[in-house]
Amino acid sequence: MTNTFSLRAALLLVTSGIALGCALPALAQEADETAQPTEAYVQDAVIVTGTRGAPRTAFDSLAPVDVISGDAINLTVSDEVMDTLAQLVPSFNVKRLPMADGQVFVRPASLRALSADHTLVLVNGKRFHRSALLGSNGAQAADLAQIPSYAIKRIEVLRDGASAQYGSDAIAGVINIILEDKPGTRVFAQAGQYYKGDGEQYRLGAQQGFAFDRGYFNLSGEYTDAQPTSRSRQRPDAEQLQAQFPDLKVPNPVQNWGQAERQAFRFAMNGAYQFDASELYVFGTHGWGSGVSDFNWRNPLTTNTYGNSTVDPNYDLTEIFPAGFTPKFGQDDEDFSLTGGYRSTNAEGFSYDFSASYGLNDIDYFMYESINASLGSASPTSFDIGNLRQTEFNLNADFVYPVALGFLADDLNIAFGAERRLEKYEISAGEYASYAVGPLAAEGFPSGSNGFPGFSPAQAGNWDQESYAAYVDLEAPVTSRWTVGAALRYEDFSVFGDNIDGKLSTRFELADGLALRATASTGFRAPTPAQLFSERITQGLDTTTLNVFTNGRYSPQGPVAEIISARPGVTINPLEPEESQNVSLGLAWNSGFGLTATLDAYQIDVDNRLGTSATYRLTAEERAQLVALGVPSGESITSAFFYQNDFDTRTQGLDLVLSWGRDVGPGNLNLTGAYNYNKTEVRAGSLATNPDTAARFEKGIPGSTGNVQATYSLGNWEVFGRLRYYGEWRDFSDNANGVVYQDFGSMVLMDIGATWKVTDAVSVRIGAENLFDSYPDEATYQANRGLIYSRNAPYDTDGGQYYIRTDIRF
């Protein structure tokens, strides 16, 4: 698809939408001249996250809660919710990670610089399931990209430890996604691309809401087609190959560093039917998608997949890939969640909520333009690598009982409940050729599909973990200005035992509109079946030698762990829960003249943090033991590592959120700003003695981030501008012989947009993200891989992009 055709298609798409809207005169009315601008943070919204008591606003909350409206979500180009959060919540970070295996498609995100699975994700207040992918340092988190952004009414981000209230994973906080429930019909179409002329993205969405006398039902759907980007230079060794063999057609570049190509369908539903004092409710999501990304190029002159074989004289890889090859790695994914329940609707008195939830995340990996060199001439060039599947089933019973006590200013709110959760993880083997150790392995040719060896029957299996929990949560308005809260939760896990966590919180209104709040809590994150038992073999490219090396991650409770533990001074231990202690202190101010502000300081200590152990370079004797045990690709494993609880961290930070809105001139102006300072220190454990590895946690994310957004609404028009700031950070790259790193300076990116309300039913927005096409410093230490900008950057490194969008409401 050419760039010209892409732009014409975009214009045709939007023009058609305008024409459709103008053809609906019954819906076309004069624009509301008093329309309020889109708010990035909504301080007066009633929240449901972090409290089980009477409804309260974000300003009245005992802990900091950001409320992001659906309109603010729609002001971002990306279809993925985590990009919206990263732009609007400074303490939330997400990376692109090109050529990072499955993390290209299931991108890790972090709140307050903690691990991706230290933040609990809820949908309509119910736990959302994890992804099947184990990401950086073994984190297994929910895939926010599976939730269609067009179906979201608002997002509530609780920036405080909440394990005592919600259970495992809520160490950094909670993200609660509230699905749309209002009636009506609306659709949108969006098209855009990067200034460089690539990365075209098309989005289509529709929503239909029904209102009944006794309930509602809302259906939403969204489709995305995103083309890849490439910010690459030709690799120097590819230039040398071309110069040495002028008749070869060496691609330029031989590999693309950038966003993956992907297509996805995402759907959501949300409904309820009310009886006299109770209701049945149901909501869920379903999506499927596909994506493809480049891997590192294999040079025919230096890669050990090439060469002559005496075992198989017919094997000649230069006949198949004369100019080398770049494996294409992809995934087909499906995600499904369904929650149903029965709850009381009585606003006063005893209330209950019984629910059942099921979640599934399924990933099928595939690869083409690759080879299993150990099979020689019998090897295919495309492979079914295998399947990962995560399923969860939750049963919840929640109760709230307000008790009138004469010495309190209002009712004591007592919430209590129980939960049973069953979590299963499954690995299915790929096709034989993807993991086979063929006859040429004895000659040094690598086994398995090159770039990402398939899951073998030895790695395949299914594992589960069951847990039971009970909690009590109290909130007491001691006086009209002073509220205190306390929570206690007990959980018992089938694999490693039980756990108890508690939380204390308080809020005191110093004066009208000025409140002091504080919390102290303990938290935990239980290791998942995938982290406990699964194993994986991966390949990488040494950035110095450009040779392929093979690493194996093995279960800390398996035979490989026993082999390594036989070394003097080395012990590989079974996994245990991570534990945390959180304290926070904050001020909330509602001025009465349009300005609101919150300032919160926090400290989070996480002990027994899960990470990867030291990498143990295998001896020939140990490799022979792996082969004798039948370990897949044991003969070619360069090194082995394990997930371990082996270090402690302390994270300290400060969050500042400001919002101001009022009439300015003939229109209305809304200003919002947010800033986060965050510092993490490795305090103990194996990382404390390894500065390079410790710095990954201490400097891998900017210590300071912030944003300022201005939105001005006048008649039929709304314009907005946003500045995003990212402070200094450090990048790392693993090599076979160690770690190299590079420091990067701060970045400021600007986004703008203008929306024209053609009628009350139709609006058109034109905008740009990274308006000035800013790029960070080049990643000089990876230049020989063709990489220009860091793969681990906490922001998009593809430059500016522009887009156009039409929204129609029927």
C-alpha positions in Angstrom: 0.0 0.0 0.0 1.5 3.3 -1.0 1.5 6.4 1.2 -0.6 8.3 -1.4 -3.2 5.6 -1.4 -3.2 5.5 2.5 -3.9 9.3 2.7 -6.6 9.1 0.1 -8.2 6.2 1.9 -8.1 8.2 5.1 -9.7 11.3 3.5 -12.3 9.2 1.8 -13.1 7.5 5.2 -13.6 10.8 7.0 -15.4 12.5 4.2 -17.9 9.5 4.0 -18.5 9.9 7.7 -19.2 13.6 7.4 -21.6 12.9 4.5 -23.4 10.3 6.5 -23.8 12.6 9.5 -25.1 15.4 7.4 -27.6 13.1 5.9 -29.3 12.7 9.2 -31.2 16.0 9.6 -33.3 14.6 12.4 -30.2 14.4 14.5 -28.4 17.5 13.3 -29.0 20.4 15.8 -27.1 23.5 16.6 -23.9 22.9 18.5 -23.9 23.6 22.2 -22.0 26.8 22.6 -21.6 26.2 26.3 -20.0 22.8 25.8 -17.3 21.9 28.4 -13.8 20.9 27.3 -12.5 17.4 27.7 -10.9 16.9 31.1 -7.9 14.7 31.5 -8.7 14.2 35.2 -12.2 14.3 36.7 -12.0 15.3 40.4 -15.8 15.4 41.0 -16.5 11.9 39.5 -17.9 9.4 41.9 -15.4 6.6 42.3 -15.8 2.9 43.1 -12.1 1.9 43.4 -10.4 1.8 46.8 -13.6 2.0 48.8 -16.6 -0.2 49.6 -18.4 2.4 51.5 -20.7 5.2 50.5 -20.1 6.8 47.1 -17.4 9.5 47.2 -15.5 11.6 44.7 -11.8 11.3 43.9 -11.2 14.4 46.0 -12.9 12.7 49.1 -10.9 9.5 48.7 -8.7 8.2 51.5 -6.0 7.4 48.9 -5.0 9.0 45.6 -7.3 8.0 42.7 -7.0 9.4 39.1 -10.2 9.3 37.2 -9.8 9.5 33.4 -12.8 10.0 31.3 -13.7 8.2 28.1 -13.5 11.4 26.1 -9.9 11.9 27.4 -9.1 8.3 26.3 -10.4 9.1 22.8 -7.9 12.0 22.5 -5.0 9.6 22.0 -4.1 8.0 18.7 -3.3 4.5 20.0 -6.0 1.8 20.3 -4.2 0.4 23.3 -5.3 1.5 26.7 -1.8 1.4 28.2 -0.6 4.2 25.8 -3.4 6.4 27.0 -2.5 5.8 30.6 1.2 6.4 29.9 0.3 9.8 28.4 -2.0 10.9 31.2 -0.6 9.2 34.3 3.1 10.2 34.8 3.8 7.3 37.2 2.6 4.8 34.6 5.2 3.7 32.0 5.0 1.4 29.0 7.7 0.4 26.4 7.5 -0.7 22.8 10.3 -3.3 22.9 10.8 -4.2 19.2 12.4 -7.6 18.6 11.7 -8.7 22.2 9.8 -11.9 21.3 6.3 -12.0 22.7 6.7 -8.6 24.5 6.4 -6.9 21.1 2.7 -7.8 21.2 2.0 -8.0 25.0 3.8 -4.9 26.1 4.9 -4.6 29.8 3.6 -1.6 31.7 4.5 -0.5 35.2 3.0 1.8 37.8 5.5 3.6 40.1 8.4 1.9 38.5 7.5 -1.5 39.8 7.0 -4.8 37.9 4.1 -5.1 35.4 2.4 -7.7 37.6 2.6 -5.4 40.7 -0.5 -3.6 39.5 -3.9 -5.3 39.7 -6.3 -4.8 36.8 -10.0 -4.8 37.4 -12.9 -4.5 34.9 -16.1 -3.1 36.5 -14.5 -3.8 39.9 -13.8 -7.5 39.2 -10.3 -9.1 38.7 -9.2 -9.3 35.1 -7.1 -12.3 34.1 -3.4 -12.4 33.2 -1.8 -12.8 29.9 -0.2 -16.1 29.0 3.1 -14.3 28.4 5.9 -14.2 30.9 7.5 -10.9 30.2 10.5 -9.0 31.6 12.0 -10.6 34.8 9.2 -13.2 34.6 6.3 -10.7 35.2 2.9 -12.1 34.2 0.5 -9.3 34.0 -2.9 -8.6 32.4 -2.8 -7.5 28.8 -4.6 -4.1 28.8 -4.5 -4.1 24.9 -7.2 -6.8 24.9 -9.8 -4.3 26.3 -11.3 -2.1 23.5 -10.7 1.5 24.4 -14.0 2.5 22.6 -15.9 0.5 25.2 -14.5 2.4 28.2 -16.6 4.9 30.2 -13.8 5.9 32.5 -10.6 4.5 34.1 -9.9 4.8 37.8 -6.2 4.5 38.8 -5.7 3.9 42.5 -2.1 4.8 43.2 -1.7 3.0 46.5 -1.0 -0.5 47.8 -4.3 -2.4 48.0 -3.5 -6.1 48.6 -5.5 -6.1 51.8 -8.5 -5.0 49.9 -8.2 -6.8 46.6 -5.6 -9.6 47.1 -2.5 -10.6 45.2 -0.8 -8.2 42.7 -2.0 -4.8 44.1 1.4 -3.8 45.4 1.7 -0.6 43.3 -2.0 0.0 42.9 -5.1 -0.8 41.0 -6.4 0.0 37.5 -10.2 -0.3 37.4 -11.7 0.0 33.9 -15.4 0.9 33.9 -17.3 -0.2 30.8 -19.8 2.1 29.1 -23.4 1.6 30.1 -25.3 4.5 28.4 -27.8 4.1 25.6 -27.5 5.3 22.0 -25.6 4.5 18.9 -22.2 5.8 18.0 -19.4 5.0 15.5 -16.0 6.3 14.7 -13.4 5.9 12.0 -9.7 7.0 12.3 -6.7 6.9 10.0 -3.2 8.1 10.6 0.5 7.4 9.9 3.9 8.6 10.9 5.7 11.5 9.3 8.2 9.0 7.9 5.4 7.6 5.7 5.0 4.2 7.5 3.1 2.8 10.4 -0.3 3.5 8.8 -3.1 2.7 11.3 -6.8 2.4 10.6 -9.4 2.1 13.3 -13.1 1.5 13.2 -15.4 1.3 16.1 -19.1 1.0 16.9 -21.2 1.0 20.0 -24.9 0.3 20.6 -26.5 0.9 23.9 -30.0 -0.1 24.9 -32.0 1.3 27.9 -34.9 -0.6 29.4 -37.4 0.1 32.1 -35.4 -2.2 34.3 -31.9 -2.2 33.0 -29.5 -1.6 30.2 -27.3 -3.4 27.7 -24.3 -2.0 25.8 -22.3 -3.6 23.0 -19.0 -2.2 21.7 -16.6 -3.3 19.0 -13.3 -2.0 17.5 -11.1 -3.1 14.7 -7.4 -2.0 14.3 -5.1 -2.5 11.3 -1.6 -1.2 12.1 1.3 -1.5 9.6 4.9 -1.8 10.8 7.4 0.9 11.3 11.2 0.8 10.7 13.8 3.1 12.3 16.8 1.1 11.1 20.1 1.6 9.3 21.8 -1.1 7.2 23.9 -3.3 9.4 27.6 -2.8 8.7 28.2 -6.6 8.2 25.3 -6.5 5.6 27.1 -3.7 3.8 30.3 -5.8 3.8 28.4 -8.8 2.4 26.9 -6.7 -0.4 30.3 -5.2 -1.2 31.9 -8.7 -1.2 29.2 -10.2 -3.3 27.8 -7.5 -5.6 25.4 -9.9 -7.3 23.6 -10.7 -4.1 20.3 -8.9 -3.4 20.9 -8.0 0.2 17.8 -6.2 1.6 18.3 -2.7 2.9 17.9 -2.8 5.8 18.1 -6.5 6.5 16.1 -6.1 9.7 13.5 -3.6 10.8 13.6 -2.1 14.3 10.1 -0.7 15.0 6.5 -1.5 15.7 5.1 -4.8 14.6 2.4 -5.3 12.0 -0.8 -6.3 13.7 -4.5 -6.6 13.2 -7.1 -7.0 16.0 -10.8 -7.2 16.7 -11.9 -6.3 20.2 -15.5 -6.5 21.6 -17.1 -5.8 25.0 -20.5 -6.0 26.5 -22.0 -4.6 29.7 -25.6 -5.1 30.9 -27.9 -5.4 33.9 -31.5 -6.3 34.6 -33.0 -4.8 37.8 -35.6 -6.3 40.1 -37.3 -4.4 42.9 -34.2 -4.2 45.1 -31.6 -6.3 43.3 -30.2 -6.9 39.8 -28.6 -9.5 37.6 -25.5 -8.2 35.7 -23.2 -9.5 33.1 -20.2 -8.0 31.3 -17.3 -9.4 29.3 -14.7 -8.9 26.6 -13.7 -10.9 23.6 -10.9 -10.3 21.1 -8.6 -11.9 18.7 -5.7 -10.6 16.7 -2.5 -11.4 14.8 0.9 -9.7 14.5 4.3 -10.2 12.9 7.7 -8.8 13.8 11.3 -9.1 12.5 14.1 -10.9 14.4 17.8 -10.4 14.0 19.3 -11.0 10.6 21.5 -14.1 10.1 24.6 -13.3 8.2 25.5 -16.2 5.8 29.2 -15.6 6.4 29.2 -15.8 10.2 26.0 -17.6 11.3 26.4 -21.2 12.4 23.3 -22.2 10.6 25.3 -22.0 7.4 28.1 -24.4 6.4 28.8 -27.8 4.9 27.6 -31.0 6.4 29.1 -34.5 6.0 26.0 -36.0 7.5 23.7 -34.3 4.9 25.7 -33.2 1.8 22.5 -31.9 0.3 22.1 -29.2 3.0 23.0 -25.9 1.5 21.3 -22.9 3.1 22.7 -20.5 0.6 20.3 -22.0 -1.9 17.4 -21.0 0.3 18.6 -17.8 1.9 21.6 -16.7 -0.2 21.7 -13.2 1.3 21.1 -14.4 4.9 17.7 -14.5 6.5 15.6 -12.5 9.0 13.2 -14.8 10.8 9.7 -13.4 10.9 8.1 -14.0 14.3 4.4 -13.7 15.0 1.5 -14.6 17.2 -2.2 -15.3 16.8 -4.0 -14.4 20.1 -7.4 -14.8 21.5 -8.7 -13.3 24.7 -12.0 -13.8 26.5 -13.6 -12.8 29.8 -17.0 -13.2 31.1 -18.4 -12.1 34.5 -21.9 -12.6 35.8 -23.5 -11.8 39.1 -26.4 -11.0 41.3 -26.3 -8.0 43.7 -28.6 -5.8 45.7 -29.3 -2.3 44.6 -30.4 -1.0 48.0 -28.4 2.2 48.6 -28.9 1.9 52.4 -28.7 -1.1 54.7 -27.3 -4.5 54.1 -26.1 -5.2 50.5 -24.6 -8.2 48.8 -22.8 -9.1 45.5 -22.3 -12.7 44.3 -20.3 -13.1 41.1 -18.4 -15.6 39.0 -15.7 -14.7 36.5 -13.9 -16.6 33.8 -10.9 -15.4 31.8 -8.8 -16.9 29.0 -5.7 -15.7 27.2 -4.4 -17.9 24.4 -1.3 -17.2 22.3 -0.2 -19.3 19.3 3.3 -18.5 18.1 4.6 -19.0 14.6 7.7 -18.3 12.5 8.6 -18.2 8.9 11.7 -17.4 6.9 13.7 -19.4 9.3 15.4 -22.9 9.5 16.1 -25.8 11.9 19.7 -26.2 10.7 20.1 -29.5 12.7 17.5 -31.1 10.3 19.6 -30.1 7.3 17.8 -30.3 4.0 14.7 -31.9 5.6 14.0 -28.7 7.6 11.0 -26.5 6.6 11.3 -22.8 6.6 8.1 -22.0 8.5 7.1 -23.4 11.9 4.2 -23.7 14.3 6.1 -22.9 17.5 3.5 -23.8 20.1 0.8 -22.4 22.3 0.5 -20.7 25.7 -2.8 -20.6 27.5 -3.8 -18.9 30.8 -7.2 -19.5 32.3 -8.7 -18.2 35.5 -12.0 -18.8 37.3 -13.1 -16.7 40.3 -16.0 -16.9 42.7 -16.7 -13.9 44.9 -19.2 -13.1 47.6 -19.1 -9.5 48.9 -21.2 -7.9 51.6 -21.6 -4.4 52.9 -23.3 -3.6 56.2 -23.6 0.0 57.6 -24.0 0.1 61.4 -25.2 3.2 63.2 -23.1 4.0 66.2 -23.9 7.0 68.4 -20.3 8.1 68.9 -19.6 8.3 65.1 -20.6 11.1 62.8 -22.2 8.7 60.4 -22.6 4.9 59.9 -19.7 2.6 60.4 -19.3 0.8 57.1 -18.4 -2.9 57.4 -17.5 -4.7 54.2 -16.6 -8.4 54.2 -16.4 -11.2 51.8 -14.7 -14.3 50.4 -13.1 -15.4 47.1 -12.0 -18.6 45.5 -9.7 -18.5 42.5 -8.4 -21.2 40.3 -5.6 -20.3 37.9 -4.3 -22.7 35.2 -1.4 -22.4 32.8 -0.8 -24.6 29.8 2.0 -25.0 27.3 1.3 -27.0 24.1 4.1 -28.3 22.0 4.8 -26.9 18.6 5.3 -29.0 15.5 8.2 -31.5 15.6 10.5 -29.5 13.3 10.3 -26.4 15.6 12.1 -28.2 18.5 13.8 -31.2 16.9 17.4 -32.0 17.6 18.3 -33.3 14.1 21.3 -35.4 13.0 23.4 -32.3 12.1 23.4 -31.1 15.7 26.4 -33.4 16.2 28.3 -31.2 13.7 27.5 -28.0 15.6 24.4 -26.9 13.7 21.8 -25.4 16.1 18.6 -27.2 16.7 15.1 -25.8 16.8 13.5 -23.1 14.7 16.2 -20.5 14.5 15.4 -17.4 16.5 12.7 -18.9 18.7 12.9 -22.7 19.2 9.5 -24.3 19.5 8.0 -25.7 22.7 8.9 -29.4 23.0 6.8 -32.2 24.6 9.2 -32.0 27.5 8.4 -28.4 28.0 4.7 -28.9 27.4 2.3 -29.4 30.3 -0.4 -27.8 32.4 -0.2 -26.6 36.0 -2.7 -25.0 38.3 -2.9 -23.2 41.6 -6.0 -22.7 43.8 -6.5 -20.1 46.4 -9.1 -19.1 49.0 -9.4 -15.7 50.6 -11.5 -13.8 53.2 -11.4 -10.1 54.0 -13.0 -7.4 56.2 -12.8 -3.7 55.3 -14.0 -1.0 57.7 -14.6 2.7 57.2 -15.5 4.9 60.1 -16.4 8.7 59.9 -15.1 9.6 63.4 -16.2 13.2 62.9 -17.6 15.2 60.1 -14.0 16.0 59.1 -12.2 12.8 60.1 -12.5 9.4 58.5 -10.4 6.3 59.2 -10.3 2.9 57.4 -8.9 -0.5 58.1 -8.7 -3.7 56.0 -7.5 -7.2 56.7 -7.2 -10.1 54.2 -6.3 -13.7 54.6 -5.4 -15.9 51.6 -4.3 -19.5 51.3 -2.6 -20.9 48.2 -2.3 -24.5 47.3 1.3 -24.3 46.3 3.0 -22.3 49.0 0.6 -21.7 51.9 -1.2 -18.7 53.4 -0.7 -15.0 53.8 -2.2 -12.1 55.8 -2.2 -8.5 54.8 -3.5 -5.3 56.4 -4.1 -1.7 55.7 -4.8 1.5 57.7 -5.9 4.7 56.1 -7.2 8.1 57.3 -8.4 11.4 55.9 -8.7 14.6 57.9 -10.3 17.8 56.4 -8.1 20.6 57.8 -10.5 23.2 56.4 -13.2 23.3 53.8 -11.7 22.0 50.6 -8.3 21.1 52.2 -7.7 17.5 53.4 -4.7 15.5 54.7 -4.7 11.8 54.0 -2.3 8.9 54.8 -2.1 5.1 54.4 0.0 2.3 55.6 -0.3 -1.2 54.3 1.3 -4.5 53.6 1.0 -6.3 50.3 2.0 -9.4 48.4 2.1 -11.0 45.0 1.8 -14.7 44.7 4.0 -16.5 42.1 1.9 -17.9 39.3 1.9 -21.5 38.0 3.7 -20.2 34.9 6.5 -18.7 37.0 6.7 -21.8 39.2 6.8 -24.5 36.6 7.2 -23.4 33.0 10.5 -23.5 31.0 11.7 -21.8 27.9 14.7 -21.7 25.5 15.5 -18.4 23.7 18.2 -17.2 21.3 19.9 -13.8 21.2 22.6 -12.1 19.2 25.8 -10.9 20.7 26.1 -7.2 19.8 29.9 -7.5 19.8 30.6 -10.8 17.9 27.2 -11.0 16.1 27.1 -14.7 16.9 23.8 -16.4 18.0 23.8 -17.6 21.6 21.2 -19.8 23.3 19.8 -19.4 26.8 17.6 -21.7 28.8 15.2 -20.6 31.5 14.3 -23.6 33.7 12.0 -24.3 36.6 13.6 -23.7 40.0 12.1 -27.0 41.0 13.4 -29.2 38.2 16.4 -31.4 37.3 18.4 -28.6 35.7 18.1 -26.6 38.9 19.6 -29.6 40.7 22.5 -29.7 38.3 23.3 -26.0 38.8 22.8 -26.4 42.6 25.5 -29.0 42.6 28.0 -26.2 42.0 29.9 -25.0 45.1 28.1 -22.1 46.8 25.0 -22.2 44.4 21.5 -23.0 45.5 18.4 -22.6 43.4 15.4 -22.3 45.7 11.6 -22.7 45.1 9.7 -19.5 44.6 7.9 -17.7 47.4 5.5 -14.7 47.4 6.8 -11.2 47.0 6.0 -9.0 50.0 5.6 -5.3 50.4 5.2 -2.5 52.9 3.5 0.7 51.6 3.2 4.1 53.3 1.9 7.3 51.8 1.0 10.9 52.9 -0.8 13.4 50.9 -2.8 16.6 50.6 -5.9 17.2 48.5 -7.2 20.7 47.8 -10.4 21.8 46.2 -10.2 25.6 45.9 -13.8 26.4 45.1 -12.7 28.6 42.2 -12.0 25.8 39.7 -8.6 24.7 40.9 -8.0 21.2 42.4 -4.7 19.8 43.5 -3.3 16.6 45.1 0.2 16.0 46.4 1.1 12.5 47.6 4.4 11.2 48.8 5.0 7.4 49.0 7.4 4.7 49.9 7.1 1.1 48.8 9.4 -1.6 50.1 9.2 -4.9 48.1 11.0 -7.9 49.6 11.7 -11.2 48.0 11.3 -9.7 44.5 11.0 -12.0 41.7 13.7 -11.7 39.0 16.0 -13.7 37.0 18.9 -15.4 38.7 22.5 -15.0 37.7 23.2 -16.6 34.3 25.2 -19.7 34.7 27.4 -20.4 31.7 27.3 -24.2 31.2 30.4 -26.4 31.0 30.7 -29.2 28.5 30.1 -31.7 31.3 26.9 -30.0 32.4 25.7 -29.9 28.8 26.3 -33.6 28.6 24.1 -34.0 31.7 21.3 -32.0 30.0 21.5 -34.3 26.9 21.4 -37.4 29.1 18.3 -36.0 30.8 16.7 -35.4 27.4 16.6 -31.6 27.9 15.6 -30.1 24.5 18.5 -28.4 22.7 20.7 -29.4 25.7 23.7 -29.8 23.5 23.6 -26.2 22.3 22.6 -24.4 25.5 25.1 -21.6 26.2 23.8 -20.7 29.7 20.9 -21.3 32.1 19.0 -19.2 34.5 16.0 -19.4 36.7 13.3 -17.2 38.3 14.3 -16.5 41.9 13.2 -14.4 44.9 16.6 -12.9 45.5 16.5 -9.1 46.1 14.7 -6.3 47.9 13.9 -2.8 46.7 12.7 0.5 48.1 10.8 2.9 45.9 10.2 6.5 47.0 8.3 9.1 45.1 6.0 12.1 44.8 2.8 12.6 42.7 1.4 16.0 41.9 -1.9 16.4 40.0 -3.4 19.8 39.2 -6.6 20.7 37.4 -8.2 24.1 36.7 -11.2 25.0 34.6 -13.3 28.1 34.1 -14.7 30.4 31.4 -12.0 32.4 29.6 -13.2 34.9 27.1 -16.0 33.5 25.0 -15.1 29.9 25.6 -14.1 27.5 28.4 -10.5 26.6 29.3 -9.4 23.5 31.2 -5.8 23.0 32.3 -4.4 19.8 33.8 -0.9 18.9 34.9 0.7 15.9 36.5 4.2 15.2 37.7 5.8 12.1 39.2 9.2 11.8 40.8 10.3 8.2 41.4 13.4 6.7 42.8 14.1 2.9 43.2 17.0 1.5 45.2 18.1 -2.1 45.4 18.6 -2.6 49.2 19.5 -6.3 49.6 20.0 -9.6 47.8 22.1 -10.8 45.0 21.5 -7.6 42.9 22.9 -5.4 45.6 26.4 -6.7 44.8 25.9 -6.5 41.1 25.7 -2.8 40.1 24.9 -3.4 36.4 21.9 -5.6 37.1 20.7 -3.5 40.0 20.8 -0.4 37.8 18.1 -2.0 35.6 15.6 -1.5 38.4 17.1 1.8 39.6 17.5 3.6 36.3 15.6 1.7 33.6 12.7 4.1 33.9 12.9 7.9 34.0 13.1 9.3 37.6 10.9 12.2 36.6 7.9 12.3 34.2 5.1 14.8 33.8 2.5 16.3 31.5 0.6 19.5 31.0 -2.6 19.6 28.9 -4.7 22.6 27.9 -8.2 22.2 26.3 -10.2 25.2 25.0 -13.8 24.9 23.9 -15.6 27.5 21.9 -18.9 26.9 20.1 -18.4 24.2 17.5 -14.7 23.9 18.2 -12.4 22.3 20.8 -8.6 22.5 20.6 -6.1 20.9 22.9 -2.4 20.7 23.4 -0.3 18.4 25.6 3.3 18.5 26.6 4.9 15.2 27.8 8.2 15.2 29.7 10.4 12.2 30.3 13.5 12.5 32.5 16.9 10.8 32.2 17.1 7.1 32.2 19.6 4.3 31.4 19.4 1.5 28.7 20.9 -1.9 28.9 21.7 -4.7 26.5 22.6 -8.3 27.3 25.5 -9.9 25.6 27.0 -13.4 25.9 29.9 -11.9 27.9 28.1 -9.4 30.0 26.0 -6.2 30.0 26.5 -2.9 28.2 24.6 0.3 28.9 24.0 3.9 27.8 22.6 6.9 29.5 19.9 9.0 27.8 18.8 12.5 28.4 15.4 14.0 29.0 12.7 14.3 26.2 9.8 16.6 25.7 7.0 15.7 23.3 4.1 17.8 22.2 0.6 16.6 21.0 -2.1 18.8 19.5 -5.6 18.3 18.2 -8.6 20.2 17.0 -12.2 18.9 16.9 -15.0 20.5 14.8 -18.5 19.7 15.8 -20.1 19.6 12.3 -23.5 18.9 14.0 -24.5 17.6 17.4 -24.2 14.2 15.8 -21.0 14.5 13.9 -17.5 15.6 14.9 -14.2 15.6 13.1 -10.8 15.8 14.8 -7.4 16.4 13.2 -4.3 15.9 15.4 -0.7 15.0 15.7 1.4 13.3 18.4 5.0 14.3 18.8 4.2 17.3 16.7 7.8 18.4 16.2 9.0 14.9 15.2 11.4 14.7 18.1 13.8 11.7 18.5 16.0 10.7 21.4 19.8 10.3 21.3 20.9 7.4 19.1 21.7 4.1 20.7 25.3 4.1 19.7 26.3 0.9 21.4 23.9 -1.1 19.2 24.7 0.5 15.9 26.2 -2.7 14.5 22.7 -4.2 14.8 21.2 -1.6 12.6 19.3 -0.1 15.6 19.1 3.7 15.6 17.0 4.4 18.8 16.8 2.3 21.9 14.4 -0.6 21.9 13.8 0.0 25.6 12.8 3.6 25.5 9.8 4.6 27.7 8.3 6.6 24.8 7.6 6.1 21.1 10.8 6.4 19.1 9.2 6.5 15.7 8.8 10.2 15.5 5.7 12.3 14.8 2.4 10.9 13.6 -0.7 12.6 12.4 -4.3 11.4 12.3 -7.8 12.3 11.4 -10.9 10.9 13.1 -14.7 11.1 12.6 -17.2 10.4 15.4 -20.9 10.0 14.7 -23.7 9.7 17.4 -27.1 8.6 16.3 
